[in-house]
């Protein structure tokens, strides 16, 4: 693969914090874009310190979230609240191809970081904004995180709960990472529009919209007045052939016999219960659903009699859809994860491996990342590219605009 990376030559300004928007900038950097992270002097983006502060993160002395969400970026520590910082920002905007912002609308207004503020400086700029709940409406100014906007407001957590139980709680940044890929898609559409017209544009999305898209099947049914179904726990299934079963080695197997009209006898043979094939309780597809709890009672001890590996060997030959409920530690060493390119090697000895972005190209591979930049590590480098003199750089430092 000797072709240049597809985003080489593009300058991206990452003026965002925490996860979804910075993760989108990472995906652009992976494929060649020059990403300048503009962050506050001092501690920088608060996400730099989440590996120590977030209660739900894996425990480690290594800053693995920064490798994941801050790799391949140059850091410019610029205090955008200082008037002396404004000329620096404007010079960068005039040069940039893409600008990513995720401050709530009131903060963008105060800092003059809106699309209407940027367009006069660079009409070819693709300006991408992320909000919690949308750019307009009664909740436009509300701060949004993935657990509140993506999972909570969209109905995902309520839809996924078992009947009678409380809503679930999502794991760290799951909605953020899915939303990051929507941001990448929006940016690429903006670049395509620029190719066609020569003009930049606003593009963007919200965590709420992405959560609703993820919950689309349920919401589309609700939108036309469909009857919403409750979710039963595994011991009270509506369909015993699309359910979870515990194996002898305490793993969980997800069974998903979606075409049991065709595969019923195959399934019975595979689990060694050929007697069930002609059992009058289960011969008809609708009867199997109506008697799901009875069928479940027959199947539970069968799956509990063998390890997951044994079941995998038996079922993989049948065409019956199934899978293991994977644990994070299993994914790390999964051979299929290696083939799928899920992890990427780094040149950072402290974090030698991280999660790859999910985009795969036949003509390019993501860049290998090194040690993520420290806050303000590239201050002088970036400013010299903007033709700032030593005296001007020193003046910015004295004014507190440069960290």
C-alpha positions in Angstrom: 0.0 0.0 0.0 2.2 2.8 -1.3 -0.6 5.2 -2.1 -0.9 8.3 0.1 -3.3 8.2 3.0 -6.7 9.4 1.9 -6.8 12.4 4.3 -3.2 13.5 3.9 -2.9 17.2 3.4 -6.1 18.1 5.3 -5.8 20.3 8.4 -8.2 19.6 11.2 -8.8 21.8 14.2 -10.1 19.7 17.1 -11.7 22.2 19.4 -13.6 19.7 21.6 -13.4 17.9 24.9 -14.1 14.4 26.3 -14.8 11.6 23.9 -17.2 11.6 20.9 -15.8 14.6 19.0 -12.1 13.9 19.8 -12.6 10.3 18.8 -13.9 11.5 15.4 -10.7 13.6 15.1 -8.7 10.5 15.9 -10.2 8.5 13.0 -9.3 11.4 10.7 -5.8 11.4 12.0 -5.5 7.7 11.6 -6.0 8.1 7.9 -3.5 11.0 7.4 -5.1 14.3 8.5 -3.0 16.8 10.4 -5.0 17.3 13.6 -4.3 20.2 15.9 -5.9 19.7 19.3 -6.7 23.1 20.8 -7.1 22.7 24.5 -6.9 24.8 27.7 -3.5 25.5 29.2 -2.7 23.5 32.3 -4.6 20.3 32.5 -5.9 20.4 28.9 -8.9 18.4 27.9 -10.4 16.9 31.1 -10.5 13.5 29.3 -6.8 13.3 29.7 -7.3 12.5 33.3 -10.3 10.1 33.2 -8.2 7.0 33.6 -7.5 8.2 37.1 -10.9 9.7 37.9 -13.7 7.7 36.2 -15.1 5.0 38.5 -16.2 2.8 35.6 -12.9 2.7 33.7 -10.5 -0.2 34.0 -7.9 0.4 36.6 -4.4 1.1 35.2 -1.4 3.3 35.8 -1.1 3.9 32.1 -3.2 6.5 30.3 -4.9 4.2 27.8 -7.9 6.5 27.1 -5.5 9.2 25.9 -3.8 6.7 23.5 -7.3 5.8 22.3 -8.7 9.3 21.9 -5.7 11.6 21.7 -3.3 9.8 19.4 -1.7 11.3 16.3 -2.7 14.9 17.3 -0.6 18.0 17.9 -1.5 19.9 21.0 -1.8 23.7 21.1 -2.6 25.0 24.6 -4.6 28.1 23.8 -7.0 29.9 26.2 -9.8 30.8 23.9 -11.3 33.1 26.7 -8.3 35.4 26.3 -8.7 38.1 23.6 -5.0 37.6 22.7 -5.8 34.0 21.6 -8.3 35.1 19.0 -5.9 36.1 16.3 -4.1 32.7 16.6 -7.4 30.9 16.3 -8.5 33.0 13.3 -5.2 32.3 11.5 -5.6 28.6 12.1 -9.2 28.7 10.9 -8.2 30.4 7.7 -5.8 27.5 7.0 -8.0 24.7 8.1 -10.1 22.3 6.1 -12.1 21.0 9.0 -13.1 22.3 12.4 -14.7 20.1 15.1 -16.5 21.7 18.0 -18.6 20.2 20.8 -19.2 23.1 23.2 -22.9 23.7 24.0 -24.4 26.5 21.9 -24.2 29.2 24.6 -20.4 28.6 25.0 -19.9 28.7 21.2 -21.8 32.0 21.2 -19.7 33.5 24.0 -16.4 32.4 22.4 -17.6 33.2 18.9 -17.0 29.7 17.7 -20.2 29.3 15.7 -20.4 28.4 12.0 -21.5 32.0 11.3 -18.4 33.2 13.1 -16.1 30.9 11.2 -17.5 31.1 7.7 -16.4 34.7 7.0 -12.9 33.7 7.9 -12.8 30.6 5.7 -15.8 30.0 3.3 -14.2 26.6 2.4 -14.2 25.3 6.0 -16.2 22.2 6.8 -17.4 23.0 10.3 -18.7 20.1 12.3 -20.5 20.5 15.6 -21.7 17.9 18.1 -24.5 18.7 20.7 -26.2 16.6 23.3 -29.7 17.1 22.0 -29.6 19.2 18.8 -28.8 22.7 17.6 -32.3 24.1 18.3 -35.3 23.4 20.6 -35.9 23.7 24.3 -33.0 21.5 25.3 -30.4 22.8 22.9 -28.4 24.3 25.7 -28.4 21.3 28.0 -25.1 19.5 28.4 -25.3 16.0 27.0 -23.3 12.9 27.7 -23.8 9.6 26.1 -25.4 8.0 29.1 -28.0 10.8 29.4 -28.6 11.7 25.7 -27.6 8.7 23.7 -28.8 5.9 26.0 -31.2 7.6 28.4 -33.3 10.1 26.3 -33.4 7.9 23.2 -35.2 5.1 25.1 -32.4 2.5 24.7 -32.0 1.9 28.4 -35.8 1.6 29.0 -36.3 -0.6 26.0 -33.5 -2.9 27.0 -34.7 -3.5 30.6 -36.2 -6.7 31.7 -39.9 -6.4 32.6 -40.3 -5.3 36.2 -36.6 -4.4 36.6 -34.9 -1.0 36.6 -33.3 0.5 33.5 -29.8 -0.7 32.8 -26.6 1.5 32.9 -24.4 1.8 29.9 -20.7 1.2 29.9 -18.1 4.0 29.4 -18.4 5.9 26.1 -20.2 3.3 24.1 -22.6 5.9 22.6 -19.7 8.4 22.2 -17.8 6.0 19.9 -20.7 5.2 17.7 -21.5 8.9 17.4 -17.9 9.6 16.5 -18.3 7.5 13.3 -21.4 9.6 12.4 -19.3 12.7 12.8 -16.7 11.2 10.5 -19.4 10.5 7.9 -20.8 14.0 8.2 -17.4 15.5 7.7 -16.7 13.4 4.6 -20.0 14.4 3.2 -19.1 18.1 3.9 -15.8 17.5 2.0 -17.7 16.0 -0.9 -20.0 19.0 -1.0 -16.9 21.2 -1.0 -15.5 19.2 -3.9 -18.7 19.7 -5.9 -19.3 23.4 -5.1 -16.1 24.9 -3.7 -17.9 25.9 -0.6 -17.6 24.9 3.0 -20.6 24.2 5.2 -21.9 23.3 8.6 -22.4 19.6 9.3 -23.1 17.9 12.6 -25.1 15.6 14.7 -26.3 15.0 18.3 -25.9 12.2 20.8 -29.7 12.1 21.1 -30.1 11.6 17.3 -27.5 8.8 17.3 -29.1 7.1 20.2 -32.5 7.3 18.5 -30.9 5.9 15.3 -29.4 3.0 17.3 -32.9 2.4 18.8 -34.5 2.9 15.4 -36.4 -0.4 15.2 -38.3 0.2 18.4 -38.8 3.9 17.8 -40.0 3.4 14.2 -42.6 1.0 15.5 -43.6 3.4 18.3 -43.9 6.3 15.7 -46.8 4.5 14.0 -48.5 3.4 17.2 -47.1 -0.1 17.2 -47.5 -2.1 20.4 -44.2 -2.2 22.3 -43.2 -5.5 23.7 -41.6 -6.0 27.1 -38.3 -7.9 27.5 -38.4 -11.0 29.6 -35.4 -12.3 31.5 -33.6 -15.4 30.1 -35.5 -17.7 32.5 -38.8 -16.4 31.1 -38.2 -16.1 27.4 -40.8 -15.3 24.8 -38.8 -17.5 22.4 -36.6 -20.2 23.8 -34.7 -20.5 20.6 -33.6 -16.8 20.7 -32.3 -16.8 24.3 -29.2 -17.0 26.6 -28.0 -20.2 28.1 -25.3 -20.9 30.7 -22.7 -23.5 29.8 -20.9 -25.9 32.1 -17.9 -23.5 32.4 -20.1 -20.6 33.4 -20.1 -18.9 30.0 -23.2 -17.6 28.4 -24.2 -18.8 24.9 -26.5 -16.6 22.8 -28.8 -18.9 20.7 -30.5 -17.3 17.7 -32.4 -19.9 15.6 -34.2 -17.3 13.5 -35.4 -19.9 10.9 -36.6 -22.6 13.2 -39.2 -23.5 10.7 -36.3 -25.0 8.7 -33.8 -25.7 11.4 -35.8 -27.3 14.2 -34.8 -30.9 13.5 -31.2 -29.7 12.9 -31.2 -28.0 16.3 -32.6 -31.0 18.1 -30.0 -33.3 16.5 -27.2 -30.9 17.4 -28.1 -30.8 21.1 -28.7 -34.5 21.3 -32.4 -34.2 21.9 -33.9 -35.9 18.9 -36.9 -36.8 21.0 -37.9 -33.1 20.9 -38.2 -33.2 17.2 -41.6 -34.8 17.2 -42.7 -33.8 20.7 -46.3 -32.6 20.1 -45.7 -29.6 22.3 -43.0 -28.2 20.0 -43.6 -29.5 16.4 -45.3 -26.3 15.3 -43.4 -23.0 15.2 -46.1 -21.0 16.9 -46.5 -23.7 19.6 -42.7 -23.5 20.3 -43.2 -19.8 21.0 -46.4 -20.3 23.0 -44.7 -23.0 25.1 -41.4 -21.1 25.2 -40.9 -21.6 29.0 -41.5 -25.3 28.7 -39.0 -25.6 25.9 -36.6 -23.4 27.9 -36.8 -25.9 30.8 -35.9 -28.7 28.4 -32.9 -26.9 26.9 -31.3 -25.4 30.1 -29.8 -28.6 31.4 -28.6 -29.6 28.0 -26.5 -26.5 27.5 -25.3 -26.7 31.1 -23.9 -30.2 30.4 -21.1 -29.0 28.1 -18.5 -26.2 28.0 -18.9 -23.3 25.6 -15.9 -24.7 23.5 -17.7 -28.0 23.2 -20.9 -26.3 22.1 -19.0 -24.2 19.6 -17.5 -27.3 18.0 -20.9 -28.9 17.7 -23.0 -25.9 16.6 -20.5 -24.4 14.2 -21.1 -27.3 11.8 -24.8 -26.8 11.6 -25.4 -23.3 10.3 -27.4 -22.5 13.5 -26.6 -18.9 14.5 -25.1 -18.6 18.0 -22.4 -16.8 19.8 -20.6 -16.4 23.1 -21.3 -13.4 25.3 -17.8 -12.2 25.1 -15.8 -10.8 28.0 -13.4 -7.9 27.4 -10.5 -10.1 28.4 -11.5 -12.6 25.8 -11.7 -10.0 23.0 -8.1 -9.0 23.7 -6.8 -12.5 22.8 -9.4 -13.4 20.3 -7.9 -14.6 17.0 -10.8 -13.3 15.1 -10.2 -9.8 16.6 -6.7 -10.0 15.1 -8.1 -10.8 11.7 -10.8 -8.0 12.0 -8.1 -5.5 12.9 -9.8 -4.6 16.1 -6.5 -3.7 17.9 -3.6 -1.6 16.6 0.0 -1.8 17.7 1.5 1.5 18.8 5.0 2.9 19.2 4.2 3.9 22.8 5.9 1.4 25.2 3.5 2.4 28.0 0.4 1.6 25.9 1.7 -0.8 23.3 -1.7 -1.7 21.9 -5.0 0.2 21.6 -8.3 -0.1 19.8 -8.4 0.6 16.1 -11.1 2.8 14.5 -13.6 0.5 12.7 -13.1 1.8 9.2 -11.3 -0.6 6.9 -10.0 0.4 3.4 -8.6 -1.8 0.7 -6.1 0.9 -0.3 -4.8 2.2 3.0 -4.1 1.3 6.6 -4.3 3.6 9.6 -1.0 5.2 10.8 0.8 3.8 13.7 0.5 6.1 16.7 3.2 7.0 19.1 3.1 8.7 22.5 0.2 11.2 22.6 1.1 14.8 22.9 1.5 16.5 26.2 -0.6 19.6 26.7 0.9 22.4 24.6 3.7 20.2 23.3 3.4 21.7 19.8 2.8 25.4 20.8 5.9 26.8 19.2 5.8 24.5 16.2 2.3 25.5 15.3 2.8 29.2 15.9 6.0 29.2 13.8 4.0 27.7 11.0 1.7 30.7 11.4 4.8 33.0 11.1 4.8 34.1 14.8 8.1 35.5 16.0 9.8 34.6 19.3 8.7 37.9 20.7 5.1 37.4 19.7 5.1 33.9 21.2 6.5 35.2 24.4 3.8 38.0 24.5 1.1 35.3 24.2 2.6 33.4 27.1 2.8 36.6 29.2 -0.9 37.4 28.4 -1.9 33.9 29.6 -3.3 33.0 26.2 -0.7 30.3 25.5 0.0 27.5 28.0 
